[in-house]
Each structure stands twice: as structure tokens, then as C-alpha cells.
Amino acid sequence: RQIGQVFGVAVLGAFVYARLPRGSAAGLPTAADRLRFVVGLHDALLLSGAALIVTAAVIFPALRRT
């Protein structure tokens, strides 16, 4: 469970970070930077949801047998 949590944070953080610009001159985020961050969060949440559905589909038959 702990390994899954560590990799989940790393992978989802990478999805969010991939949308952000490589750096800004002033150091303060612009409106476009904030929008990119929100889009990255949406991508990360969609990936989480897809992983949940796949995991449930794999585990559900095993639960029904026992």
C-alpha cells in the first residue's frame, strides 16, 4: 500500500508538473500558469479515476469467488 501511495504521488505530480511552464521571470504565476496547473490537476484526476476503474475490474471477480 505504501509503495502504491508513493508511486501514485510521483506519477500524478509528474502529470501536473508536465503542464506547467519551465520557469517565469518574475516568479509569480500568471493567469495562464494557473490555468495550466488546473488542467494538469484535471489530467491527474482522470488518470486516478481510470486506475480505480481498472483496479476494481481486476479485483471484483476475485472477491466474488471467495
Predicted model as a PDB file, atoms N, CA, C, CB and O in Angstrom, pLDDT in the B-factor column:
MODEL        1                                                                  
ATOM      1  N   ARG A   1       0.824  -1.183   0.000  1.00 81.00           N  
ATOM      2  CA  ARG A   1       0.000   0.000   0.000  1.00 81.00           C  
ATOM      3  C   ARG A   1       0.873   1.254   0.000  1.00 81.00           C  
ATOM      4  CB  ARG A   1      -0.940  -0.006   1.204  1.00 81.00           C  
ATOM      5  O   ARG A   1       0.575   2.220  -0.701  1.00 81.00           O  
ATOM      6  N   GLN A   2       1.939   1.238   0.777  1.00 88.00           N  
ATOM      7  CA  GLN A   2       2.812   2.413   0.845  1.00 88.00           C  
ATOM      8  C   GLN A   2       3.535   2.647  -0.473  1.00 88.00           C  
ATOM      9  CB  GLN A   2       3.829   2.256   1.971  1.00 88.00           C  
ATOM     10  O   GLN A   2       3.732   3.791  -0.883  1.00 88.00           O  
ATOM     11  N   ILE A   3       3.927   1.568  -1.134  1.00 87.00           N  
ATOM     12  CA  ILE A   3       4.588   1.720  -2.431  1.00 87.00           C  
ATOM     13  C   ILE A   3       3.614   2.318  -3.440  1.00 87.00           C  
ATOM     14  CB  ILE A   3       5.127   0.358  -2.940  1.00 87.00           C  
ATOM     15  O   ILE A   3       3.993   3.175  -4.238  1.00 87.00           O  
ATOM     16  N   GLY A   4       2.362   1.871  -3.406  1.00 82.00           N  
ATOM     17  CA  GLY A   4       1.346   2.437  -4.292  1.00 82.00           C  
ATOM     18  C   GLY A   4       1.117   3.910  -4.040  1.00 82.00           C  
ATOM     19  O   GLY A   4       0.936   4.681  -4.983  1.00 82.00           O  
ATOM     20  N   GLN A   5       1.122   4.308  -2.786  1.00 86.00           N  
ATOM     21  CA  GLN A   5       0.935   5.717  -2.456  1.00 86.00           C  
ATOM     22  C   GLN A   5       2.106   6.552  -2.949  1.00 86.00           C  
ATOM     23  CB  GLN A   5       0.761   5.894  -0.951  1.00 86.00           C  
ATOM     24  O   GLN A   5       1.919   7.647  -3.479  1.00 86.00           O  
ATOM     25  N   VAL A   6       3.312   6.031  -2.771  1.00 90.00           N  
ATOM     26  CA  VAL A   6       4.499   6.774  -3.206  1.00 90.00           C  
ATOM     27  C   VAL A   6       4.497   6.951  -4.718  1.00 90.00           C  
ATOM     28  CB  VAL A   6       5.784   6.054  -2.759  1.00 90.00           C  
ATOM     29  O   VAL A   6       4.713   8.052  -5.225  1.00 90.00           O  
ATOM     30  N   PHE A   7       4.251   5.852  -5.435  1.00 86.00           N  
ATOM     31  CA  PHE A   7       4.238   5.956  -6.894  1.00 86.00           C  
ATOM     32  C   PHE A   7       3.049   6.772  -7.387  1.00 86.00           C  
ATOM     33  CB  PHE A   7       4.209   4.567  -7.522  1.00 86.00           C  
ATOM     34  O   PHE A   7       3.158   7.474  -8.392  1.00 86.00           O  
ATOM     35  N   GLY A   8       1.923   6.691  -6.698  1.00 86.00           N  
ATOM     36  CA  GLY A   8       0.765   7.488  -7.088  1.00 86.00           C  
ATOM     37  C   GLY A   8       1.050   8.975  -7.000  1.00 86.00           C  
ATOM     38  O   GLY A   8       0.721   9.733  -7.912  1.00 86.00           O  
ATOM     39  N   VAL A   9       1.657   9.386  -5.911  1.00 89.00           N  
ATOM     40  CA  VAL A   9       2.010  10.802  -5.759  1.00 89.00           C  
ATOM     41  C   VAL A   9       3.022  11.214  -6.812  1.00 89.00           C  
ATOM     42  CB  VAL A   9       2.568  11.077  -4.354  1.00 89.00           C  
ATOM     43  O   VAL A   9       2.912  12.298  -7.385  1.00 89.00           O  
ATOM     44  N   ALA A  10       4.006  10.364  -7.075  1.00 91.00           N  
ATOM     45  CA  ALA A  10       5.038  10.702  -8.058  1.00 91.00           C  
ATOM     46  C   ALA A  10       4.458  10.812  -9.466  1.00 91.00           C  
ATOM     47  CB  ALA A  10       6.152   9.656  -8.036  1.00 91.00           C  
ATOM     48  O   ALA A  10       4.754  11.764 -10.189  1.00 91.00           O  
ATOM     49  N   VAL A  11       3.643   9.853  -9.849  1.00 88.00           N  
ATOM     50  CA  VAL A  11       3.087   9.861 -11.215  1.00 88.00           C  
ATOM     51  C   VAL A  11       2.097  11.009 -11.386  1.00 88.00           C  
ATOM     52  CB  VAL A  11       2.394   8.512 -11.531  1.00 88.00           C  
ATOM     53  O   VAL A  11       2.136  11.719 -12.391  1.00 88.00           O  
ATOM     54  N   LEU A  12       1.221  11.191 -10.420  1.00 89.00           N  
ATOM     55  CA  LEU A  12       0.238  12.263 -10.544  1.00 89.00           C  
ATOM     56  C   LEU A  12       0.909  13.633 -10.470  1.00 89.00           C  
ATOM     57  CB  LEU A  12      -0.829  12.137  -9.451  1.00 89.00           C  
ATOM     58  O   LEU A  12       0.495  14.564 -11.160  1.00 89.00           O  
ATOM     59  N   GLY A  13       1.937  13.759  -9.641  1.00 88.00           N  
ATOM     60  CA  GLY A  13       2.704  15.006  -9.600  1.00 88.00           C  
ATOM     61  C   GLY A  13       3.391  15.290 -10.921  1.00 88.00           C  
ATOM     62  O   GLY A  13       3.487  16.442 -11.342  1.00 88.00           O  
ATOM     63  N   ALA A  14       3.871  14.236 -11.579  1.00 88.00           N  
ATOM     64  CA  ALA A  14       4.502  14.410 -12.896  1.00 88.00           C  
ATOM     65  C   ALA A  14       3.483  14.897 -13.922  1.00 88.00           C  
ATOM     66  CB  ALA A  14       5.141  13.086 -13.373  1.00 88.00           C  
ATOM     67  O   ALA A  14       3.813  15.715 -14.780  1.00 88.00           O  
ATOM     68  N   PHE A  15       2.246  14.399 -13.841  1.00 83.00           N  
ATOM     69  CA  PHE A  15       1.215  14.867 -14.769  1.00 83.00           C  
ATOM     70  C   PHE A  15       0.917  16.343 -14.557  1.00 83.00           C  
ATOM     71  CB  PHE A  15      -0.066  14.047 -14.605  1.00 83.00           C  
ATOM     72  O   PHE A  15       0.763  17.093 -15.520  1.00 83.00           O  
ATOM     73  N   VAL A  16       0.837  16.755 -13.314  1.00 85.00           N  
ATOM     74  CA  VAL A  16       0.577  18.171 -13.029  1.00 85.00           C  
ATOM     75  C   VAL A  16       1.771  19.013 -13.467  1.00 85.00           C  
ATOM     76  CB  VAL A  16       0.285  18.387 -11.516  1.00 85.00           C  
ATOM     77  O   VAL A  16       1.597  20.050 -14.108  1.00 85.00           O  
ATOM     78  N   TYR A  17       2.961  18.581 -13.133  1.00 85.00           N  
ATOM     79  CA  TYR A  17       4.176  19.331 -13.443  1.00 85.00           C  
ATOM     80  C   TYR A  17       4.407  19.444 -14.947  1.00 85.00           C  
ATOM     81  CB  TYR A  17       5.377  18.674 -12.785  1.00 85.00           C  
ATOM     82  O   TYR A  17       4.970  20.437 -15.410  1.00 85.00           O  
ATOM     83  N   ALA A  18       3.983  18.443 -15.713  1.00 83.00           N  
ATOM     84  CA  ALA A  18       4.183  18.458 -17.161  1.00 83.00           C  
ATOM     85  C   ALA A  18       3.439  19.603 -17.828  1.00 83.00           C  
ATOM     86  CB  ALA A  18       3.740  17.141 -17.764  1.00 83.00           C  
ATOM     87  O   ALA A  18       3.842  20.055 -18.900  1.00 83.00           O  
ATOM     88  N   ARG A  19       2.369  20.077 -17.222  1.00 79.00           N  
ATOM     89  CA  ARG A  19       1.593  21.178 -17.795  1.00 79.00           C  
ATOM     90  C   ARG A  19       2.145  22.554 -17.447  1.00 79.00           C  
ATOM     91  CB  ARG A  19       0.173  21.087 -17.333  1.00 79.00           C  
ATOM     92  O   ARG A  19       1.794  23.544 -18.088  1.00 79.00           O  
ATOM     93  N   LEU A  20       2.997  22.621 -16.448  1.00 79.00           N  
ATOM     94  CA  LEU A  20       3.490  23.917 -16.000  1.00 79.00           C  
ATOM     95  C   LEU A  20       4.636  24.402 -16.876  1.00 79.00           C  
ATOM     96  CB  LEU A  20       3.938  23.841 -14.546  1.00 79.00           C  
ATOM     97  O   LEU A  20       5.386  23.593 -17.422  1.00 79.00           O  
ATOM     98  N   PRO A  21       4.778  25.715 -17.013  1.00 74.00           N  
ATOM     99  CA  PRO A  21       5.906  26.240 -17.794  1.00 74.00           C  
ATOM    100  C   PRO A  21       7.223  25.974 -17.070  1.00 74.00           C  
ATOM    101  CB  PRO A  21       5.734  27.756 -18.050  1.00 74.00           C  
ATOM    102  O   PRO A  21       7.232  25.707 -15.868  1.00 74.00           O  
ATOM    103  N   ARG A  22       8.304  26.044 -17.783  1.00 71.00           N  
ATOM    104  CA  ARG A  22       9.617  25.710 -17.226  1.00 71.00           C  
ATOM    105  C   ARG A  22      10.160  26.762 -16.271  1.00 71.00           C  
ATOM    106  CB  ARG A  22      10.597  25.506 -18.335  1.00 71.00           C  
ATOM    107  O   ARG A  22      11.136  26.494 -15.571  1.00 71.00           O  
ATOM    108  N   GLY A  23       9.587  27.901 -16.218  1.00 61.00           N  
ATOM    109  CA  GLY A  23      10.034  28.947 -15.298  1.00 61.00           C  
ATOM    110  C   GLY A  23       9.459  30.288 -15.720  1.00 61.00           C  
ATOM    111  O   GLY A  23       9.135  30.499 -16.888  1.00 61.00           O  
ATOM    112  N   SER A  24       9.340  31.175 -14.771  1.00 57.00           N  
ATOM    113  CA  SER A  24       8.846  32.502 -15.106  1.00 57.00           C  
ATOM    114  C   SER A  24       9.829  33.540 -14.592  1.00 57.00           C  
ATOM    115  CB  SER A  24       7.435  32.739 -14.515  1.00 57.00           C  
ATOM    116  O   SER A  24      10.531  33.310 -13.607  1.00 57.00           O  
ATOM    117  N   ALA A  25       9.876  34.662 -15.252  1.00 56.00           N  
ATOM    118  CA  ALA A  25      10.862  35.692 -14.927  1.00 56.00           C  
ATOM    119  C   ALA A  25      10.592  36.321 -13.565  1.00 56.00           C  
ATOM    120  CB  ALA A  25      10.870  36.770 -16.002  1.00 56.00           C  
ATOM    121  O   ALA A  25      11.523  36.529 -12.787  1.00 56.00           O  
ATOM    122  N   ALA A  26       9.333  36.626 -13.267  1.00 62.00           N  
ATOM    123  CA  ALA A  26       9.006  37.322 -12.031  1.00 62.00           C  
ATOM    124  C   ALA A  26       8.857  36.368 -10.851  1.00 62.00           C  
ATOM    125  CB  ALA A  26       7.736  38.115 -12.210  1.00 62.00           C  
ATOM    126  O   ALA A  26       8.917  36.796  -9.698  1.00 62.00           O  
ATOM    127  N   GLY A  27       8.663  35.086 -11.126  1.00 70.00           N  
ATOM    128  CA  GLY A  27       8.469  34.130 -10.062  1.00 70.00           C  
ATOM    129  C   GLY A  27       7.032  34.007  -9.606  1.00 70.00           C  
ATOM    130  O   GLY A  27       6.704  33.081  -8.864  1.00 70.00           O  
ATOM    131  N   LEU A  28       6.163  34.913 -10.026  1.00 77.00           N  
ATOM    132  CA  LEU A  28       4.751  34.852  -9.668  1.00 77.00           C  
ATOM    133  C   LEU A  28       3.969  34.204 -10.805  1.00 77.00           C  
ATOM    134  CB  LEU A  28       4.197  36.266  -9.355  1.00 77.00           C  
ATOM    135  O   LEU A  28       4.224  34.499 -11.972  1.00 77.00           O  
ATOM    136  N   PRO A  29       3.030  33.336 -10.487  1.00 77.00           N  
ATOM    137  CA  PRO A  29       2.265  32.688 -11.549  1.00 77.00           C  
ATOM    138  C   PRO A  29       1.289  33.655 -12.215  1.00 77.00           C  
ATOM    139  CB  PRO A  29       1.509  31.491 -10.992  1.00 77.00           C  
ATOM    140  O   PRO A  29       0.649  34.471 -11.552  1.00 77.00           O  
ATOM    141  N   THR A  30       1.190  33.549 -13.512  1.00 81.00           N  
ATOM    142  CA  THR A  30       0.232  34.351 -14.267  1.00 81.00           C  
ATOM    143  C   THR A  30      -1.089  33.595 -14.338  1.00 81.00           C  
ATOM    144  CB  THR A  30       0.769  34.673 -15.698  1.00 81.00           C  
ATOM    145  O   THR A  30      -1.189  32.457 -13.880  1.00 81.00           O  
ATOM    146  N   ALA A  31      -2.085  34.228 -14.907  1.00 86.00           N  
ATOM    147  CA  ALA A  31      -3.384  33.570 -15.070  1.00 86.00           C  
ATOM    148  C   ALA A  31      -3.242  32.336 -15.964  1.00 86.00           C  
ATOM    149  CB  ALA A  31      -4.424  34.552 -15.667  1.00 86.00           C  
ATOM    150  O   ALA A  31      -3.886  31.317 -15.716  1.00 86.00           O  
ATOM    151  N   ALA A  32      -2.411  32.419 -16.994  1.00 84.00           N  
ATOM    152  CA  ALA A  32      -2.187  31.268 -17.874  1.00 84.00           C  
ATOM    153  C   ALA A  32      -1.504  30.131 -17.122  1.00 84.00           C  
ATOM    154  CB  ALA A  32      -1.342  31.677 -19.090  1.00 84.00           C  
ATOM    155  O   ALA A  32      -1.819  28.964 -17.352  1.00 84.00           O  
ATOM    156  N   ASP A  33      -0.573  30.458 -16.227  1.00 83.00           N  
ATOM    157  CA  ASP A  33       0.104  29.434 -15.423  1.00 83.00           C  
ATOM    158  C   ASP A  33      -0.885  28.726 -14.508  1.00 83.00           C  
ATOM    159  CB  ASP A  33       1.237  30.060 -14.592  1.00 83.00           C  
ATOM    160  O   ASP A  33      -0.831  27.507 -14.345  1.00 83.00           O  
ATOM    161  N   ARG A  34      -1.784  29.494 -13.915  1.00 86.00           N  
ATOM    162  CA  ARG A  34      -2.790  28.894 -13.036  1.00 86.00           C  
ATOM    163  C   ARG A  34      -3.737  27.993 -13.816  1.00 86.00           C  
ATOM    164  CB  ARG A  34      -3.582  29.982 -12.312  1.00 86.00           C  
ATOM    165  O   ARG A  34      -4.151  26.944 -13.321  1.00 86.00           O  
ATOM    166  N   LEU A  35      -4.081  28.399 -15.030  1.00 89.00           N  
ATOM    167  CA  LEU A  35      -4.940  27.576 -15.864  1.00 89.00           C  
ATOM    168  C   LEU A  35      -4.238  26.273 -16.236  1.00 89.00           C  
ATOM    169  CB  LEU A  35      -5.352  28.340 -17.127  1.00 89.00           C  
ATOM    170  O   LEU A  35      -4.858  25.210 -16.226  1.00 89.00           O  
ATOM    171  N   ARG A  36      -2.959  26.351 -16.560  1.00 87.00           N  
ATOM    172  CA  ARG A  36      -2.197  25.137 -16.873  1.00 87.00           C  
ATOM    173  C   ARG A  36      -2.147  24.199 -15.670  1.00 87.00           C  
ATOM    174  CB  ARG A  36      -0.769  25.497 -17.321  1.00 87.00           C  
ATOM    175  O   ARG A  36      -2.233  22.981 -15.824  1.00 87.00           O  
ATOM    176  N   PHE A  37      -2.008  24.761 -14.482  1.00 87.00           N  
ATOM    177  CA  PHE A  37      -1.993  23.950 -13.262  1.00 87.00           C  
ATOM    178  C   PHE A  37      -3.319  23.221 -13.082  1.00 87.00           C  
ATOM    179  CB  PHE A  37      -1.700  24.827 -12.033  1.00 87.00           C  
ATOM    180  O   PHE A  37      -3.339  22.037 -12.747  1.00 87.00           O  
ATOM    181  N   VAL A  38      -4.422  23.923 -13.304  1.00 90.00           N  
ATOM    182  CA  VAL A  38      -5.747  23.313 -13.166  1.00 90.00           C  
ATOM    183  C   VAL A  38      -5.931  22.219 -14.211  1.00 90.00           C  
ATOM    184  CB  VAL A  38      -6.858  24.380 -13.302  1.00 90.00           C  
ATOM    185  O   VAL A  38      -6.491  21.167 -13.905  1.00 90.00           O  
ATOM    186  N   VAL A  39      -5.473  22.447 -15.433  1.00 90.00           N  
ATOM    187  CA  VAL A  39      -5.568  21.420 -16.480  1.00 90.00           C  
ATOM    188  C   VAL A  39      -4.741  20.204 -16.079  1.00 90.00           C  
ATOM    189  CB  VAL A  39      -5.087  21.977 -17.855  1.00 90.00           C  
ATOM    190  O   VAL A  39      -5.170  19.069 -16.287  1.00 90.00           O  
ATOM    191  N   GLY A  40      -3.563  20.427 -15.506  1.00 88.00           N  
ATOM    192  CA  GLY A  40      -2.745  19.312 -15.029  1.00 88.00           C  
ATOM    193  C   GLY A  40      -3.433  18.538 -13.918  1.00 88.00           C  
ATOM    194  O   GLY A  40      -3.357  17.310 -13.880  1.00 88.00           O  
ATOM    195  N   LEU A  41      -4.104  19.242 -13.010  1.00 91.00           N  
ATOM    196  CA  LEU A  41      -4.851  18.556 -11.954  1.00 91.00           C  
ATOM    197  C   LEU A  41      -5.990  17.723 -12.532  1.00 91.00           C  
ATOM    198  CB  LEU A  41      -5.403  19.569 -10.950  1.00 91.00           C  
ATOM    199  O   LEU A  41      -6.243  16.610 -12.072  1.00 91.00           O  
ATOM    200  N   HIS A  42      -6.672  18.257 -13.534  1.00 92.00           N  
ATOM    201  CA  HIS A  42      -7.747  17.500 -14.174  1.00 92.00           C  
ATOM    202  C   HIS A  42      -7.204  16.235 -14.812  1.00 92.00           C  
ATOM    203  CB  HIS A  42      -8.461  18.356 -15.225  1.00 92.00           C  
ATOM    204  O   HIS A  42      -7.804  15.168 -14.691  1.00 92.00           O  
ATOM    205  N   ASP A  43      -6.063  16.350 -15.497  1.00 90.00           N  
ATOM    206  CA  ASP A  43      -5.446  15.166 -16.100  1.00 90.00           C  
ATOM    207  C   ASP A  43      -5.084  14.135 -15.033  1.00 90.00           C  
ATOM    208  CB  ASP A  43      -4.193  15.563 -16.898  1.00 90.00           C  
ATOM    209  O   ASP A  43      -5.301  12.938 -15.222  1.00 90.00           O  
ATOM    210  N   ALA A  44      -4.534  14.600 -13.919  1.00 90.00           N  
ATOM    211  CA  ALA A  44      -4.158  13.692 -12.840  1.00 90.00           C  
ATOM    212  C   ALA A  44      -5.378  13.002 -12.243  1.00 90.00           C  
ATOM    213  CB  ALA A  44      -3.402  14.448 -11.753  1.00 90.00           C  
ATOM    214  O   ALA A  44      -5.324  11.813 -11.929  1.00 90.00           O  
ATOM    215  N   LEU A  45      -6.472  13.731 -12.085  1.00 91.00           N  
ATOM    216  CA  LEU A  45      -7.686  13.131 -11.532  1.00 91.00           C  
ATOM    217  C   LEU A  45      -8.314  12.134 -12.504  1.00 91.00           C  
ATOM    218  CB  LEU A  45      -8.698  14.219 -11.178  1.00 91.00           C  
ATOM    219  O   LEU A  45      -8.842  11.106 -12.081  1.00 91.00           O  
ATOM    220  N   LEU A  46      -8.260  12.426 -13.787  1.00 93.00           N  
ATOM    221  CA  LEU A  46      -8.762  11.465 -14.783  1.00 93.00           C  
ATOM    222  C   LEU A  46      -7.929  10.184 -14.761  1.00 93.00           C  
ATOM    223  CB  LEU A  46      -8.742  12.088 -16.201  1.00 93.00           C  
ATOM    224  O   LEU A  46      -8.477   9.085 -14.850  1.00 93.00           O  
ATOM    225  N   LEU A  47      -6.628  10.322 -14.644  1.00 90.00           N  
ATOM    226  CA  LEU A  47      -5.757   9.151 -14.558  1.00 90.00           C  
ATOM    227  C   LEU A  47      -6.064   8.352 -13.291  1.00 90.00           C  
ATOM    228  CB  LEU A  47      -4.273   9.577 -14.579  1.00 90.00           C  
ATOM    229  O   LEU A  47      -6.095   7.122 -13.329  1.00 90.00           O  
ATOM    230  N   SER A  48      -6.289   9.033 -12.180  1.00 90.00           N  
ATOM    231  CA  SER A  48      -6.634   8.348 -10.926  1.00 90.00           C  
ATOM    232  C   SER A  48      -7.944   7.585 -11.073  1.00 90.00           C  
ATOM    233  CB  SER A  48      -6.740   9.359  -9.765  1.00 90.00           C  
ATOM    234  O   SER A  48      -8.056   6.441 -10.631  1.00 90.00           O  
ATOM    235  N   GLY A  49      -8.914   8.210 -11.683  1.00 93.00           N  
ATOM    236  CA  GLY A  49     -10.203   7.551 -11.886  1.00 93.00           C  
ATOM    237  C   GLY A  49     -10.089   6.333 -12.785  1.00 93.00           C  
ATOM    238  O   GLY A  49     -10.707   5.301 -12.524  1.00 93.00           O  
ATOM    239  N   ALA A  50      -9.301   6.452 -13.838  1.00 93.00           N  
ATOM    240  CA  ALA A  50      -9.094   5.316 -14.741  1.00 93.00           C  
ATOM    241  C   ALA A  50      -8.395   4.169 -14.017  1.00 93.00           C  
ATOM    242  CB  ALA A  50      -8.273   5.746 -15.969  1.00 93.00           C  
ATOM    243  O   ALA A  50      -8.755   3.006 -14.196  1.00 93.00           O  
ATOM    244  N   ALA A  51      -7.400   4.498 -13.204  1.00 89.00           N  
ATOM    245  CA  ALA A  51      -6.702   3.462 -12.436  1.00 89.00           C  
ATOM    246  C   ALA A  51      -7.652   2.793 -11.450  1.00 89.00           C  
ATOM    247  CB  ALA A  51      -5.497   4.061 -11.687  1.00 89.00           C  
ATOM    248  O   ALA A  51      -7.574   1.581 -11.247  1.00 89.00           O  
ATOM    249  N   LEU A  52      -8.538   3.553 -10.842  1.00 90.00           N  
ATOM    250  CA  LEU A  52      -9.514   2.987  -9.907  1.00 90.00           C  
ATOM    251  C   LEU A  52     -10.460   2.027 -10.619  1.00 90.00           C  
ATOM    252  CB  LEU A  52     -10.314   4.106  -9.224  1.00 90.00           C  
ATOM    253  O   LEU A  52     -10.750   0.947 -10.105  1.00 90.00           O  
ATOM    254  N   ILE A  53     -10.939   2.410 -11.789  1.00 95.00           N  
ATOM    255  CA  ILE A  53     -11.864   1.551 -12.538  1.00 95.00           C  
ATOM    256  C   ILE A  53     -11.175   0.267 -12.976  1.00 95.00           C  
ATOM    257  CB  ILE A  53     -12.421   2.294 -13.764  1.00 95.00           C  
ATOM    258  O   ILE A  53     -11.756  -0.813 -12.869  1.00 95.00           O  
ATOM    259  N   VAL A  54      -9.952   0.369 -13.465  1.00 94.00           N  
ATOM    260  CA  VAL A  54      -9.209  -0.823 -13.896  1.00 94.00           C  
ATOM    261  C   VAL A  54      -8.953  -1.733 -12.703  1.00 94.00           C  
ATOM    262  CB  VAL A  54      -7.868  -0.426 -14.568  1.00 94.00           C  
ATOM    263  O   VAL A  54      -9.131  -2.947 -12.802  1.00 94.00           O  
ATOM    264  N   THR A  55      -8.544  -1.170 -11.597  1.00 90.00           N  
ATOM    265  CA  THR A  55      -8.276  -1.977 -10.401  1.00 90.00           C  
ATOM    266  C   THR A  55      -9.545  -2.667  -9.910  1.00 90.00           C  
ATOM    267  CB  THR A  55      -7.686  -1.101  -9.281  1.00 90.00           C  
ATOM    268  O   THR A  55      -9.509  -3.840  -9.540  1.00 90.00           O  
ATOM    269  N   ALA A  56     -10.648  -1.958  -9.905  1.00 92.00           N  
ATOM    270  CA  ALA A  56     -11.915  -2.557  -9.478  1.00 92.00           C  
ATOM    271  C   ALA A  56     -12.323  -3.695 -10.410  1.00 92.00           C  
ATOM    272  CB  ALA A  56     -13.023  -1.493  -9.430  1.00 92.00           C  
ATOM    273  O   ALA A  56     -12.822  -4.723  -9.953  1.00 92.00           O  
ATOM    274  N   ALA A  57     -12.114  -3.518 -11.710  1.00 94.00           N  
ATOM    275  CA  ALA A  57     -12.463  -4.565 -12.673  1.00 94.00           C  
ATOM    276  C   ALA A  57     -11.599  -5.810 -12.487  1.00 94.00           C  
ATOM    277  CB  ALA A  57     -12.317  -4.041 -14.102  1.00 94.00           C  
ATOM    278  O   ALA A  57     -12.066  -6.925 -12.717  1.00 94.00           O  
ATOM    279  N   VAL A  58     -10.361  -5.633 -12.079  1.00 92.00           N  
ATOM    280  CA  VAL A  58      -9.472  -6.772 -11.869  1.00 92.00           C  
ATOM    281  C   VAL A  58      -9.778  -7.467 -10.541  1.00 92.00           C  
ATOM    282  CB  VAL A  58      -8.005  -6.318 -11.903  1.00 92.00           C  
ATOM    283  O   VAL A  58      -9.755  -8.696 -10.469  1.00 92.00           O  
ATOM    284  N   ILE A  59     -10.057  -6.713  -9.517  1.00 91.00           N  
ATOM    285  CA  ILE A  59     -10.266  -7.267  -8.183  1.00 91.00           C  
ATOM    286  C   ILE A  59     -11.673  -7.834  -7.984  1.00 91.00           C  
ATOM    287  CB  ILE A  59     -10.000  -6.206  -7.149  1.00 91.00           C  
ATOM    288  O   ILE A  59     -11.841  -8.801  -7.241  1.00 91.00           O  
ATOM    289  N   PHE A  60     -12.663  -7.266  -8.619  1.00 90.00           N  
ATOM    290  CA  PHE A  60     -14.047  -7.671  -8.382  1.00 90.00           C  
ATOM    291  C   PHE A  60     -14.291  -9.167  -8.607  1.00 90.00           C  
ATOM    292  CB  PHE A  60     -14.960  -6.876  -9.275  1.00 90.00           C  
ATOM    293  O   PHE A  60     -14.929  -9.796  -7.762  1.00 90.00           O  
ATOM    294  N   PRO A  61     -13.819  -9.761  -9.694  1.00 87.00           N  
ATOM    295  CA  PRO A  61     -14.055 -11.212  -9.869  1.00 87.00           C  
ATOM    296  C   PRO A  61     -13.418 -12.053  -8.752  1.00 87.00           C  
ATOM    297  CB  PRO A  61     -13.504 -11.670 -11.228  1.00 87.00           C  
ATOM    298  O   PRO A  61     -13.977 -13.076  -8.356  1.00 87.00           O  
ATOM    299  N   ALA A  62     -12.273 -11.637  -8.252  1.00 86.00           N  
ATOM    300  CA  ALA A  62     -11.628 -12.388  -7.172  1.00 86.00           C  
ATOM    301  C   ALA A  62     -12.438 -12.292  -5.888  1.00 86.00           C  
ATOM    302  CB  ALA A  62     -10.202 -11.874  -6.934  1.00 86.00           C  
ATOM    303  O   ALA A  62     -12.466 -13.247  -5.111  1.00 86.00           O  
ATOM    304  N   LEU A  63     -13.088 -11.181  -5.649  1.00 86.00           N  
ATOM    305  CA  LEU A  63     -13.910 -11.028  -4.453  1.00 86.00           C  
ATOM    306  C   LEU A  63     -15.184 -11.847  -4.515  1.00 86.00           C  
ATOM    307  CB  LEU A  63     -14.255  -9.581  -4.246  1.00 86.00           C  
ATOM    308  O   LEU A  63     -15.673 -12.326  -3.492  1.00 86.00           O  
ATOM    309  N   ARG A  64     -15.710 -12.005  -5.693  1.00 78.00           N  
ATOM    310  CA  ARG A  64     -16.961 -12.771  -5.851  1.00 78.00           C  
ATOM    311  C   ARG A  64     -16.746 -14.260  -5.646  1.00 78.00           C  
ATOM    312  CB  ARG A  64     -17.559 -12.531  -7.233  1.00 78.00           C  
ATOM    313  O   ARG A  64     -17.668 -14.960  -5.226  1.00 78.00           O  
ATOM    314  N   ARG A  65     -15.537 -14.766  -5.934  1.00 70.00           N  
ATOM    315  CA  ARG A  65     -15.248 -16.185  -5.785  1.00 70.00           C  
ATOM    316  C   ARG A  65     -15.148 -16.613  -4.325  1.00 70.00           C  
ATOM    317  CB  ARG A  65     -13.967 -16.523  -6.500  1.00 70.00           C  
ATOM    318  O   ARG A  65     -15.454 -17.756  -3.987  1.00 70.00           O  
ATOM    319  N   THR A  66     -14.724 -15.703  -3.468  1.00 61.00           N  
ATOM    320  CA  THR A  66     -14.488 -16.110  -2.070  1.00 61.00           C  
ATOM    321  C   THR A  66     -15.721 -16.028  -1.225  1.00 61.00           C  
ATOM    322  CB  THR A  66     -13.420 -15.265  -1.450  1.00 61.00           C  
ATOM    323  O   THR A  66     -15.676 -16.338  -0.035  1.00 61.00           O  
TER     324      THR A  66                                                      
ENDMDL                                                                          
END                                                                             
